[in-house]
Amino acid sequence: MKPAPLAVLAGGISLAALVAAQPFQLPTANGALFERSGEERFFVGTPGKSWEAGTFGCVRSDGHQLHEGLDIRGLKRDKRGEPADLVLATADGVVVYVNRRPTLSNYGNYVVLQHRVEGLDLYSLYAHLREARAELKPGLRVRARQVLGVMGRTSNTRSGISKDRAHVHFELDLRLSDHFAAWRRLREPHERNDHDEWNGQNLLGLDAAQMLREQARLGARFSLRRFLRDQTELCRVQVRATDFSWLKRYAPLIETNPRTVREGVAGYDLALNYCGLPFRLIPRAPAEMRTATRFHLLSVNEREQAARPCRNLMVKRGGVWALGHNGERLLDLLTY
């Protein structure tokens, strides 16, 4: 199927001009994200909540629940009032997963694409589709703005998604592990995993709206690697592990430590953002390891923790910060 036509945004800015300047584009024809005060026309909030609840971050359950995507409002309806917007590939990429069993996921019908930018793997996810294109299958190459399916409101949540809230849930993610399915069978044997490596728990989200706006501002000067490295640090953790998937998949995020060149690598210091994303990795020599434990919390940015606590990576016990269950679980999967 041919790419969808490009729209003209408010203020005379064409979507074509943005496409030429940035590797990632919006996944529908709704361009209100780039319009002044356009957020209410772009995002869909949860029932009874404003558009902010459809944005990325600590925006659910009064700031205590993380929403890892953008809920993008539809522009078109069919005769039954159902959404009819085409959902488009955000960039050139390869299909890695298509779920056509909506009752098995709160994503409903969803598609995952893999993209390679600046030596980094990024994944885009498109959820709640009415339907995905029949020919989509793992390994198929797609072009930016190629049609992936039709916006819908499929999901397995108890409340469902009403017609007035129909949207595409769009994520830009990094992949935690190449071994999620094996880890899940070992660590959580009684939990179902119907989506193998493409379970949403194996994907760490980026703020796609922030990234798209940054691309629009910088144009050809935009760098995905710099965008990642400019994340705000929530905490720093030392891990006693030297061979895990993230090191290979996101090697450009590893910094140089001359001491490890001489003495070898015994572990890594990881700078995590509030979502748990390791955006800086510093190799450490044996003598630089703080403890013999697998994971050791080195520092906490208390201002960031107070502002964005929703991932619950840490807990304070007796006035001392420690990794919580969620933090331990994330690092266990990361280094498995």
KELUM-755946 format. One record per residue: residue in one letter; x, y, z of N, C-alpha, C in turn. Coordinates in steps of 0.02 Angstrom, whole numbers, plus 32768, in hexadecimal, padded with zeros to 4 digits. Layout:
N
SITE   type    n_X    n_Y    n_Z   ca_X   ca_Y   ca_Z    c_X    c_Y    c_Z
SITE      a      X      Y      Z      X      Y      Z      X      Y      Z
...
//
This chain:
336
SITE   type    n_X    n_Y    n_Z   ca_X   ca_Y   ca_Z    c_X    c_Y    c_Z
SITE      m   802A   7FC5   8000   8000   8000   8000   802C   803E   8000
SITE      k   8019   8070   7FDA   8041   80AD   7FD5   803D   80D6   8014
SITE      p   8071   8100   8021   806F   812C   805A   8033   815B   8056
SITE      a   8019   816E   8090   7FE0   819B   8093   7FF6   81E1   807D
SITE      p   7FC8   8208   8062   7FDA   824D   8050   7FED   8275   808D
SITE      l   8016   82A9   8082   802D   82D3   80B9   7FFF   830F   80C1
SITE      a   7FF5   8323   80FE   7FC6   8358   810E   7FE9   839A   8117
SITE      v   7FC1   83D0   8118   7FDB   8412   8128   7FC2   8424   816E
SITE      l   7FF0   8437   819A   7FDF   8447   81DF   7FCD   8490   81E5
SITE      a   7FB0   84A0   821E   7F9F   84E6   822C   7FDD   8511   822A
SITE      g   7FD5   854F   8212   800E   857C   820D   8033   8574   81CC
SITE      g   8019   8549   819E   8038   8542   815D   8073   8513   815C
SITE      i   8081   84F0   8195   80B9   84C0   8197   80A1   847E   8179
SITE      s   80C3   8465   8147   80AF   8426   8128   80CF   83ED   814D
SITE      l   80AA   83B6   8152   80C6   837A   8170   8101   8361   8146
SITE      a   80FF   836E   8105   8136   8359   80DA   8178   837A   80EF
SITE      a   8175   83B9   8105   81B2   83DB   811B   81CD   83BB   815A
SITE      l   81A1   83A5   8187   81B8   8384   81C3   81D5   833F   81B3
SITE      v   81B5   831B   8184   81CC   82D9   8170   8213   82DD   8156
SITE      a   8222   8310   812E   8264   8317   8111   829A   8324   8145
SITE      a   8286   833E   817F   82B6   8353   81B1   82C0   8321   81E9
SITE      q   8296   82EF   81F0   829A   82C3   8229   828F   827B   8217
SITE      p   82B1   824D   823A   82AA   8206   8229   8267   81E8   823E
SITE      f   8246   8205   8271   8207   81EA   8289   81CF   821D   827E
SITE      q   8195   8204   826B   815C   822F   825D   811E   8219   8284
SITE      l   80EB   8242   8282   80AD   8232   82A4   808D   81F5   8283
SITE      p   806A   81CB   82AB   804D   818D   8290   8007   8194   8273
SITE      t   7FEB   81D0   8273   7FAA   81DC   8253   7FAD   8221   8232
SITE      a   7F76   8234   8212   7F72   8276   81F3   7F66   82AE   8225
SITE      n   7F5C   829E   8263   7F50   82D1   8297   7F93   82F3   82A7
SITE      g   7F9A   8332   8291   7FD8   8357   829D   7FD2   838C   82D1
SITE      a   7F9E   838A   82FB   7F92   83BF   832C   7FC8   83C3   8361
SITE      l   7FF1   838F   8366   8029   8391   8396   8057   83CC   8388
SITE      f   805D   83DF   8348   808A   8414   8335   8068   8458   832F
SITE      e   8028   845A   8340   8003   8499   833D   8002   84BA   8382
SITE      r   7FFF   84FC   8383   7FFC   851F   83C2   7FBB   850D   83E7
SITE      s   7FC2   84F8   8426   7F89   84E4   8450   7F60   84AD   842F
SITE      g   7F82   8480   840B   7F5F   844B   83E7   7F57   840B   840E
SITE      e   7F6F   8409   844C   7F70   83CA   8472   7F2B   83AB   847A
SITE      e   7EF8   83D5   8486   7EB5   83B9   8491   7E99   8399   8452
SITE      r   7EB0   83AF   8418   7E9A   8391   83D9   7EC5   8355   83C6
SITE      f   7EFB   834A   83EA   7F29   8314   83D9   7F22   82D9   8409
SITE      f   7F20   82E6   844A   7F1F   82B1   847D   7ED7   82A1   8492
SITE      v   7ECD   8263   84A5   7E8D   824C   84C2   7E9A   8238   850A
SITE      g   7E76   8257   8539   7E7E   8246   857F   7E57   8208   8592
SITE      t   7E60   81F1   85CF   7E39   81B9   85E9   7DF4   81D3   85FC
SITE      p   7DC2   81A6   8607   7D7E   81BD   8616   7D7D   81ED   8651
SITE      g   7D5F   8227   8646   7D58   8259   867A   7D97   8282   8686
SITE      k   7DCD   8275   8661   7E0B   829A   866B   7E1B   82C3   862C
SITE      s   7E45   82F5   8635   7E57   8321   85FD   7E8A   82FF   85CF
SITE      w   7E9C   8322   859A   7ECA   8307   8568   7F0E   82F4   8586
SITE      e   7F21   8312   85BE   7F62   8302   85DB   7F69   82B7   85EB
SITE      a   7F30   8296   85FA   7F32   824F   860A   7F44   8224   85CE
SITE      g   7F44   8241   8593   7F57   821C   8557   7F9F   8228   8543
SITE      t   7FC4   824E   856A   800A   825C   855A   8037   8227   857A
SITE      f   8077   822F   8570   80A8   8200   858B   80BC   8214   85D2
SITE      g   80C8   81E2   85FD   80E4   81F0   863E   80B7   81DE   8678
SITE      c   80C2   81FF   86B1   809D   81F2   86EF   805B   8219   86ED
SITE      v   802E   8202   86C1   7FF1   8229   86B3   7FB2   8203   86C6
SITE      r   7FB8   81C8   86E1   7F7D   81A0   86F4   7F7B   8197   8740
SITE      s   7F40   818A   875A   7F37   817D   87A2   7F57   81B3   87CD
SITE      d   7F47   81F2   87BD   7F60   822C   87E2   7FAD   822D   87E4
SITE      g   7FCB   821A   87AD   8014   821E   87A8   803A   81E1   87BF
SITE      h   8016   81AD   87D4   8037   8172   87EF   8039   8137   87BE
SITE      q   8021   8141   8781   8021   810C   8750   8041   8126   8710
SITE      l   806F   80FF   86F4   8093   8112   86B7   806B   8101   8679
SITE      h   8066   8130   864A   8049   8124   8608   8082   812B   85D6
SITE      e   8095   80F4   85B4   80D1   80F3   858C   80C6   8104   8542
SITE      g   808E   8120   8531   8082   8132   84EC   805C   8173   84E6
SITE      l   8047   8181   84A7   801D   81BA   8498   7FDA   81A0   847E
SITE      d   7FA4   81B7   849A   7F61   81A5   8481   7F4A   81DB   8452
SITE      i   7F4D   81CC   8410   7F43   81FE   83DC   7EFC   81FB   83C1
SITE      r   7EDB   8234   83C4   7E94   823B   83B1   7E8B   8230   8365
SITE      g   7E54   8211   8353   7E43   8207   830D   7E23   8245   82EF
SITE      l   7E27   8249   82AC   7E09   8281   8287   7DCE   826B   825C
SITE      k   7DC9   822B   824D   7D96   8213   821F   7D69   81DF   8240
SITE      r   7D2A   81DD   822A   7CFA   81AC   8242   7CD6   818C   8206
SITE      d   7CC4   814D   820E   7C9B   812E   81DA   7C51   8139   81EA
SITE      k   7C25   8119   81C4   7BDD   8124   81CD   7BC3   810C   8210
SITE      r   7BE8   80E0   8230   7BD3   80C6   8272   7BF2   80EE   82AB
SITE      g   7C19   8121   8299   7C39   814A   82CC   7C7A   812C   82E5
SITE      e   7C91   80F7   82C4   7CD0   80D9   82D8   7D0B   80FE   82B9
SITE      p   7D46   80FD   82D9   7D80   811F   82BD   7D93   8101   8279
SITE      a   7DAA   812C   824C   7DBC   8115   8208   7E01   812E   81F3
SITE      d   7E26   814C   8221   7E69   8166   8210   7E98   812D   81FE
SITE      l   7EC2   8139   81CC   7EF8   810B   81BC   7F31   8114   81EE
SITE      v   7F4E   80DC   8203   7F87   80DD   8230   7FC5   80CE   8206
SITE      l   7FF8   80F8   820E   8031   80F9   81E0   8072   80E9   8204
SITE      a   80A0   80CA   81E0   80E2   80BC   81FC   8106   80FE   820A
SITE      t   8122   8104   8244   8143   8142   8258   8187   814B   8235
SITE      a   81A4   8115   821C   81E5   8118   81FA   81EF   80D8   81D2
SITE      d   8221   80D8   81A7   8234   809A   8185   8246   8066   81BB
SITE      g   8231   8029   81B0   8240   7FF6   81E1   822B   7FB1   81CA
SITE      v   822C   7F83   81FA   821B   7F3D   81EE   81E6   7F28   8220
SITE      v   81B3   7F05   8208   8180   7EEA   8235   819F   7EB3   825F
SITE      v   8198   7EB7   82A1   81B1   7E82   82CD   8178   7E5D   82F0
SITE      y   813D   7E7C   82F4   8106   7E59   8316   80C3   7E78   8301
SITE      v   8092   7E4C   82F8   804D   7E61   82EC   8020   7E36   8317
SITE      n   7FF8   7E56   8342   7FC7   7E32   836A   7F82   7E3E   834D
SITE      r   7F62   7E08   8339   7F1E   7E0C   831D   7EEC   7DE8   834B
SITE      r   7EFF   7DE0   838A   7ED3   7DC0   83BC   7EC6   7DF4   83F3
SITE      p   7E98   7E22   83E7   7E8F   7E5C   8414   7E7E   7E4A   845C
SITE      t   7E5F   7E0F   8467   7E4C   7DFD   84AC   7E88   7DE8   84D6
SITE      l   7EC3   7DE1   84B7   7EFE   7DCB   84DB   7F2B   7E04   84F2
SITE      s   7F15   7E43   84E7   7F40   7E7A   84FB   7F17   7EB9   8507
SITE      n   7F2C   7EE2   8539   7F0A   7F23   8540   7F1D   7F52   8507
SITE      y   7F50   7F3F   84DF   7F5E   7F63   84A1   7F2C   7F52   8469
SITE      g   7F04   7F1D   8472   7ED8   7F07   843D   7F00   7EEF   8402
SITE      n   7EE9   7EFD   83C5   7F11   7EF0   8389   7F4B   7F21   8388
SITE      y   7F89   7F08   8382   7FC1   7F37   8380   7FF9   7F1E   8353
SITE      v   8021   7F4E   833D   8059   7F41   830F   8098   7F5F   832E
SITE      v   80D1   7F3B   8327   8111   7F55   833F   8142   7F55   8304
SITE      l   8163   7F8E   82F9   8196   7F95   82C6   81DA   7FA0   82E8
SITE      q   820E   7F89   82C7   8252   7F96   82DD   8273   7FC7   82AE
SITE      h   8297   7FF9   82CA   82BA   802C   82A3   8302   802F   82BB
SITE      r   832F   803D   828E   8376   8043   829F   838D   808A   828F
SITE      v   83A0   80AF   82C3   83B3   80F5   82BC   83F3   8102   82E4
SITE      e   8426   811A   82C5   8465   812B   82E6   8482   80F0   830E
SITE      g   847A   80B5   82F3   8494   807A   8315   8469   8062   834F
SITE      l   842D   807D   8357   8400   806C   838E   83C0   804D   8372
SITE      d   83A6   801B   8394   8366   7FFD   8383   832E   8021   83A8
SITE      l   82FE   8039   8382   82C3   8058   839F   8286   8033   8384
SITE      y   8253   802E   83AD   8217   8008   839A   81DA   8035   839F
SITE      s   81B0   8033   836C   8172   8059   836F   8138   8027   8376
SITE      l   8107   803A   839F   80CE   800E   83AD   808E   8035   83A1
SITE      y   805E   8014   8381   801F   8033   836C   7FE7   8006   8386
SITE      a   7FC0   801F   83B6   7F90   7FF3   83D9   7F48   800A   83D0
SITE      h   7F1A   7FDD   83E2   7ED1   7FE5   83E0   7EB7   7FE9   8397
SITE      l   7EDC   7FCC   8368   7EC8   7FD0   8322   7E86   7FAA   8317
SITE      r   7E5D   7FC5   82EB   7E22   7F9F   82D5   7E3A   7F61   82B0
SITE      e   7E6B   7F6D   8285   7E8A   7F35   8260   7ECF   7F4A   8249
SITE      a   7EFB   7F18   8244   7F3D   7F22   8225   7F3A   7F08   81DE
SITE      r   7F61   7F25   81B2   7F63   7F0E   816C   7F70   7EC3   8169
SITE      a   7F4B   7EA1   813F   7F4F   7E58   813C   7F95   7E3F   812B
SITE      e   7FBA   7E65   8102   7FFC   7E4E   80EC   8033   7E5B   811E
SITE      l   8025   7E7E   8154   8059   7E8B   8186   806C   7E4A   81A9
SITE      k   80AD   7E3C   81AA   80C8   7E02   81CD   8111   7E10   81DF
SITE      p   812B   7DEF   8212   8170   7DFA   8226   81A1   7DF1   81EB
SITE      g   81CF   7E21   81E6   8200   7E20   81B0   81EF   7E4D   8176
SITE      l   81B0   7E64   8172   819C   7E8F   813B   81B8   7ED6   8145
SITE      r   81D9   7EF0   8112   81F3   7F34   8115   81BD   7F66   8102
SITE      v   81B9   7F9D   8127   8188   7FD1   8118   81AB   8014   8113
SITE      r   818D   8042   80F0   81A8   8085   80E8   8183   80B5   8116
SITE      a   81A4   80EC   8125   8185   8120   814F   8143   8135   812F
SITE      r   810F   813B   8158   80CC   8150   8145   80A8   811D   8119
SITE      q   80C1   80E0   8118   809C   80AA   80F9   8064   8095   8128
SITE      v   802A   8084   810C   7FEF   8073   8135   7FFA   8030   8157
SITE      l   7FEF   802F   819A   7FF4   7FF1   81C1   7FB0   7FD5   81D1
SITE      g   7F7E   8000   81D6   7F3B   7FE9   81E8   7F0C   8023   81F1
SITE      v   7ED5   8016   8213   7EA1   8048   821E   7E98   8051   8269
SITE      m   7E93   8090   827E   7E88   809F   82C5   7E49   807C   82DE
SITE      g   7E4B   8067   831C   7E11   8045   8339   7E0C   8051   8383
SITE      r   7DEF   8021   83A6   7DE9   8026   83EF   7DE8   7FE1   840E
SITE      t   7E10   7FB4   83F0   7E15   7F70   840A   7E40   7F6F   844A
SITE      s   7E2C   7F45   8479   7E50   7F3E   84B8   7E30   7F06   84E0
SITE      n   7E52   7EEB   8511   7E33   7EB9   853C   7E23   7ED4   8581
SITE      t   7E26   7F17   8589   7E17   7F35   85CA   7DCC   7F30   85D8
SITE      r   7DBC   7F2D   8618   7D77   7F23   862C   7D49   7F5B   8614
SITE      s   7D61   7F99   8619   7D36   7FD2   8606   7D33   7FDD   85BC
SITE      g   7D64   7FC4   8596   7D64   7FCF   854E   7D74   8017   853D
SITE      i   7D73   8026   84FC   7D81   806A   84E3   7D42   8081   84BD
SITE      s   7D25   80B7   84D4   7CE7   80D0   84B5   7CF7   80F1   8472
SITE      k   7CC3   80F9   8449   7CCC   8118   8407   7CEA   815E   840C
SITE      d   7CD4   8184   843D   7CEC   81C9   8442   7D35   81CC   8458
SITE      r   7D50   8195   8474   7D95   8193   8489   7DC1   816A   845A
SITE      a   7DA7   8157   8421   7DCE   812F   83F2   7E0F   8152   83E0
SITE      h   7E46   812B   83DF   7E87   8149   83D4   7EB9   8112   83C1
SITE      v   7EF3   8127   83A9   7F2B   80F9   83A3   7F5B   8107   83DE
SITE      h   7F6C   80D3   8401   7F9F   80D9   8435   7FE2   80CD   8413
SITE      f   800D   8100   8414   804C   80FF   83EE   8087   8102   841E
SITE      e   80B6   80D4   8416   80F1   80D4   8440   8131   80D4   8416
SITE      l   8165   80F4   8430   81A9   80EB   8418   81D0   80CD   8452
SITE      d   81ED   8092   8447   8208   806A   847D   824F   8052   8470
SITE      l   8270   8041   84A7   82AE   801B   84A4   82A0   7FD7   84C3
SITE      r   82C3   7FA4   84AB   82B6   7F5F   84BF   82E3   7F4B   84F8
SITE      l   82C6   7F34   852F   82EC   7F24   856B   8319   7EE8   8562
SITE      s   82FE   7EB1   8548   8324   7E72   8545   8313   7E4B   8507
SITE      d   8343   7E23   84F1   8336   7DF3   84BA   831C   7DB1   84D5
SITE      h   8313   7DAC   8517   8302   7D6C   8535   82C6   7D72   8564
SITE      f   8297   7D9E   8553   825E   7DAA   857F   8236   7D6A   858B
SITE      a   8227   7D45   8556   81FC   7D0A   855D   821B   7CD8   858D
SITE      a   825C   7CCB   8586   827E   7C9C   85B3   8280   7CB6   85FA
SITE      w   828D   7CF8   8601   828D   7D17   8644   8249   7D10   8665
SITE      r   8214   7D1C   8640   81D0   7D1A   865B   81BF   7CD3   8672
SITE      r   81D2   7CA1   864A   81C4   7C5B   865C   81E7   7C49   869D
SITE      l   8225   7C62   86A6   824C   7C52   86E1   8236   7C79   871F
SITE      r   822D   7CBA   8716   8220   7CE5   8750   81D6   7CEA   8762
SITE      e   81AA   7CE5   8730   8162   7CED   873C   813C   7CB6   8718
SITE      p   8148   7C77   872D   812D   7C3E   8708   80E1   7C3A   8706
SITE      h   80BF   7C5C   8733   8076   7C59   8734   8055   7C93   870E
SITE      e   807E   7CC0   86F2   8064   7CF8   86CC   8063   7CE8   8681
SITE      r   802E   7CF9   8660   8029   7CEC   8618   8055   7D1C   85F1
SITE      n   806D   7D04   85B8   8091   7D2E   8589   807C   7D19   8543
SITE      d   804A   7D3A   8528   802F   7D28   84E7   8054   7D48   84AD
SITE      h   8087   7D71   84BC   80A6   7D99   8487   80F1   7D91   8483
SITE      d   810A   7D5B   84A1   8151   7D49   849B   817D   7D84   84AF
SITE      e   81AD   7D98   8483   81DA   7DCF   8493   81B8   7E13   848E
SITE      w   817B   7E15   8471   815B   7E55   8462   8124   7E66   8493
SITE      n   8129   7E49   84CE   8101   7E5E   8507   8113   7EA6   8518
SITE      g   80E2   7ED0   8526   80F0   7F16   8535   811F   7F20   856F
SITE      q   8124   7EEF   859D   8151   7EF5   85D6   819A   7EF2   85C2
SITE      n   81A8   7EDD   8584   81ED   7EDA   856C   8200   7F18   8545
SITE      l   81D5   7F4A   8545   81E2   7F88   8520   81E2   7FC3   8550
SITE      l   8215   7FED   854C   8219   802A   8575   820A   8066   8549
SITE      g   81D8   808D   855C   81C1   80C4   8533   81EA   8104   8539
SITE      l   81EC   8128   8501   8205   816C   84FE   81CA   819B   84F7
SITE      d   81D2   81D9   850A   819E   820B   8500   819F   821E   84B6
SITE      a   8173   81FD   848E   8174   8208   8446   8161   824F   8434
SITE      a   8135   826F   845A   8122   82B4   844A   815D   82E2   8453
SITE      q   8181   82DA   848A   81BD   8303   8495   81F0   82F8   845E
SITE      m   81F9   82B9   8448   822A   82AA   8415   8216   82C7   83D2
SITE      l   81D6   82C0   83C0   81BF   82DB   8380   81C4   8327   837E
SITE      r   81B4   8347   83B5   81BB   8390   83B9   8204   83A5   83B5
SITE      e   8230   837F   83D4   8277   838E   83D2   8292   8386   838B
SITE      q   827A   8354   8368   828D   834B   8322   8276   8386   82F8
SITE      a   8238   839B   8303   821D   83D3   82DD   8245   8413   82EA
SITE      r   825C   841C   8327   8282   8458   8339   82C9   8457   831C
SITE      l   82E8   841D   831D   832F   8418   8308   8338   8404   82BF
SITE      g   8306   83E5   82A2   830C   83CF   825D   8345   839E   8254
SITE      a   836F   83A9   8222   83A5   837A   8213   83D8   8376   824B
SITE      r   83D8   83A4   827A   8407   83A3   82B2   83F1   8374   82EA
SITE      f   83B5   8358   82E4   839D   832C   8318   83C6   82EC   831B
SITE      s   83D5   82D5   8357   83F9   8296   8361   83D4   826C   8394
SITE      l   83C2   8230   8381   83A0   8202   83AF   83CF   81F1   83E9
SITE      r   840E   81E6   83DB   843E   81D5   840F   8442   820E   8443
SITE      r   8445   824C   842B   8448   8284   8459   8407   828B   8480
SITE      f   83CF   827F   845F   838F   8283   8482   838D   8251   84BC
SITE      l   83A6   8215   84B0   83A7   81E3   84E5   83D6   81F7   851D
SITE      r   8412   820E   850B   8444   821E   853D   8432   825D   8566
SITE      d   8402   8284   854C   83EC   82C1   8570   83B2   82B4   85A0
SITE      q   83A0   8275   85AA   836B   8265   85D9   837F   827B   8620
SITE      t   834E   828D   8648   835C   829F   868E   8367   8260   86B7
SITE      e   839D   8260   86DD   83AE   8225   8705   8382   8222   8744
SITE      l   8362   81EA   874E   833D   81DD   878B   836A   81BD   87BF
SITE      c   8391   818D   87AA   83BE   816A   87D8   83F7   814B   87B1
SITE      r   842A   8136   87D6   8462   8113   87B9   846B   80D2   87DF
SITE      v   8472   809C   87B8   8476   8059   87D5   84B3   8035   87B9
SITE      q   84D5   8010   87E4   850D   7FE7   87CD   84F5   7F9F   87C8
SITE      v   8502   7F80   878E   84EE   7F3B   8783   852C   7F10   8779
SITE      r   852D   7ED7   879A   8564   7EA8   8792   8551   7E78   875A
SITE      a   8558   7E8F   871D   8547   7E68   86E1   856E   7E85   86A7
SITE      t   8584   7E5B   8679   85AE   7E73   8642   8598   7E5A   85FE
SITE      d   8562   7E32   85FC   854D   7E16   85BC   8501   7E12   85BB
SITE      f   84E2   7E49   85A6   8499   7E4B   85A0   8485   7E71   8562
SITE      s   8448   7E66   854A   8432   7E7C   8509   843A   7EC7   84FE
SITE      w   842B   7EEE   8531   842B   7F37   852A   8470   7F51   8514
SITE      l   84A5   7F30   852C   84E9   7F46   851C   84F6   7F42   84D1
SITE      k   84DB   7F10   84B1   84E5   7F07   8469   84B5   7F32   8440
SITE      r   8476   7F33   8455   8443   7F57   842E   844B   7FA2   8433
SITE      y   8466   7FBA   846D   846C   8002   8477   84B4   8016   8488
SITE      a   84E3   7FF7   8464   852A   8003   846F   853E   804D   846B
SITE      p   851E   8076   8440   8530   80BD   843E   8525   80E2   8480
SITE      l   84FF   80C5   84AE   84F3   80E6   84EF   8529   80D5   8523
SITE      i   8558   80AA   8511   858D   8096   853F   85C5   80CA   853C
SITE      e   85DA   80E2   8576   8610   8112   857A   8653   80EF   8582
SITE      t   8689   8115   857A   86CC   80FA   857F   86E7   8101   85C6
SITE      n   8705   80CD   85DE   8728   80CE   861E   876E   80B1   8613
SITE      p   87A2   80DB   8610   87E6   80C1   8602   87FC   808A   8631
SITE      r   87E3   808B   866E   87F9   8059   869F   87E3   8013   868B
SITE      t   87A7   800E   866E   878F   7FCB   865A   87B6   7FB0   861E
SITE      v   87D2   7FDD   85F6   87FC   7FC7   85BE   8839   7FA1   85D9
SITE      r   8853   7FB9   8610   888F   7F9A   862E   887D   7F5E   865A
SITE      e   8845   7F63   867F   8838   7F32   86B4   87FD   7F04   86A6
SITE      g   87D7   7F12   8672   879D   7EEA   8663   875D   7F06   8681
SITE      v   8724   7EEC   866C   86E3   7F04   8681   86C2   7ED2   86B0
SITE      a   86AD   7EEA   86EA   868B   7EBF   871B   8641   7ED0   8722
SITE      g   862D   7F09   8707   85E7   7F1E   870D   85DF   7F63   86ED
SITE      y   85A4   7F81   86F9   8594   7FC1   86DA   856E   7FED   870C
SITE      d   857C   802E   8709   8550   805F   8728   851C   8073   86F4
SITE      l   84DD   8071   8707   84A7   8082   86DA   8483   80C0   86F3
SITE      a   847D   80F3   86C9   8453   812C   86D8   840D   811D   86BD
SITE      l   83DB   811D   86E8   8396   810E   86D5   836C   814D   86D7
SITE      n   833F   8155   86A6   830E   818A   86AB   82D2   8171   86D3
SITE      y   829E   8199   86DB   8268   8186   8708   823F   814B   86EE
SITE      c   8245   813B   86AE   8224   8100   8692   824E   80C1   869C
SITE      g   828C   80C9   86B2   82B9   8091   86BB   82E6   8085   8680
SITE      l   82E8   80B4   8651   830F   80AC   8614   8359   80BA   8622
SITE      p   8387   808A   8615   83CE   8096   861F   83EB   80BE   85E4
SITE      f   83F5   80FE   85EE   840A   8129   85B7   8454   813A   85B7
SITE      r   8477   8128   85EC   84C0   812D   85EF   84DA   80EE   8612
SITE      l   850E   80D0   85F4   852B   8094   8611   8577   809E   8616
SITE      i   8590   8098   8653   85D8   80A4   8660   85F7   8063   8678
SITE      p   8625   8045   8651   8645   8007   8667   8670   8012   86A4
SITE      r   8672   7FE1   86D0   8699   7FE6   870E   86C9   7FAB   8714
SITE      a   8706   7FBB   8729   8738   7F88   8736   8729   7F64   8778
SITE      p   8747   7F2A   8783   8739   7F05   87C1   8741   7F2F   8800
SITE      a   8776   7F58   8804   8783   7F7F   8840   8751   7FB8   8849
SITE      e   872A   7FC7   8814   86FA   7FFE   8818   86B5   7FE6   882D
SITE      m   86AC   7FA6   8835   866B   7F8B   8849   8660   7F97   8893
SITE      r   8627   7FB3   88A5   861A   7FC8   88EA   860A   7F8E   8919
SITE      t   85E5   7F5C   8900   85D1   7F23   892B   85D4   7EE4   8901
SITE      a   85C9   7EAC   8922   85C6   7E6B   8900   857F   7E5A   88E9
SITE      t   854F   7E85   88F8   850A   7E77   88E4   8500   7E84   889A
SITE      r   84CA   7E66   887E   84BC   7E6E   8836   84AC   7EB6   8825
SITE      f   8484   7ED6   8850   846E   7F1B   8843   847B   7F46   8880
SITE      h   8495   7F81   8874   84A4   7FAE   88AC   8490   7FF5   8899
SITE      l   8462   8012   88BF   844B   8056   88B2   8481   8087   88C8
SITE      l   849A   80AF   8898   84D1   80DD   88A6   84B8   8122   88BB
SITE      s   8484   813B   8899   846D   8180   88A6   8425   8187   8890
SITE      v   8404   81BA   88AC   83BE   81C9   889C   83B6   8214   8892
SITE      n   8394   8227   885D   8381   826C   8851   833D   8276   8873
SITE      e   833D   828F   88B0   82FF   8292   88D7   82CC   82C2   88B9
SITE      r   82E3   82F6   8898   82B4   8325   8878   828F   8302   883F
SITE      e   82B3   82DB   8817   8293   82B6   87E0   8265   8280   87FB
SITE      q   827A   825F   8830   8250   822B   884E   820F   8248   8869
SITE      a   8212   8284   8886   81D6   82A3   88A0   81A8   82B9   8867
SITE      a   81C6   82D0   8830   819E   82E8   87F7   8180   82AF   87CE
SITE      r   81A3   8276   87C9   818D   8240   879E   8197   81FD   87C1
SITE      p   816C   81ED   87F1   8175   81B0   8819   8153   8172   87FC
SITE      c   8132   8178   87C2   8100   8146   87AF   811C   8102   879C
SITE      r   815D   80FC   878D   8178   80BA   877C   8189   8092   87BA
SITE      n   818C   80B4   87F4   8197   8092   8834   81D5   8067   8833
SITE      l   820C   8082   881B   824A   805D   8817   826F   8059   8859
SITE      m   8261   8089   8886   8285   808D   88C5   8255   8097   88FF
SITE      v   826C   8085   8939   8246   8090   8977   8276   80AD   89AB
SITE      k   825A   80D0   89DB   8282   80ED   8A11   8273   80C8   8A51
SITE      r   82A7   80A9   8A6D   829E   8082   8AAB   82CB   80A0   8AE1
SITE      g   82AE   80B7   8B16   82D5   80D4   8B4B   82FE   810F   8B35
SITE      g   82E2   8136   8B06   8304   8171   8AEE   8339   8162   8ABA
SITE      v   833F   8123   8AA4   8372   8110   8A74   8351   80F4   8A35
SITE      w   8367   810B   89FB   834B   80F3   89BC   8366   80AE   89AC
SITE      a   833A   8084   8991   834D   8041   897B   8324   8030   893C
SITE      l   833D   8001   8916   8317   7FE8   88DD   82D8   7FC5   88F6
SITE      g   829F   7FD6   88D7   8261   7FB4   88E8   8258   7F77   88BC
SITE      h   821E   7F57   88C4   820F   7F1A   889D   8212   7F29   8852
SITE      n   81F4   7F60   883D   81F4   7F70   87F6   823B   7F7D   87DC
SITE      g   8264   7F9E   8803   82A9   7FAA   87EF   82D1   7F6A   87E9
SITE      e   82CA   7F3E   881A   82ED   7EFE   8819   82D5   7ED4   87DD
SITE      r   8295   7ED5   87D1   8279   7EAE   8799   8293   7EC8   8756
SITE      l   8294   7F09   874E   82AC   7F26   870F   82F5   7F14   8703
SITE      l   831F   7F1A   8737   8366   7F0B   872E   8372   7EC1   8724
SITE      d   8349   7E98   8743   834F   7E4F   873A   8341   7E3C   86F1
SITE      l   830B   7E59   86D5   82FC   7E4C   868E   8332   7E6A   8661
SITE      l   8347   7EA6   8670   8379   7EC8   8646   83B9   7E9E   8640
SITE      t   83CF   7E81   8677   8410   7E5E   8678   8409   7E13   8671
SITE      y   83CD   7DFA   8664   83C2   7DB1   865F   83E7   7D94   8623
//
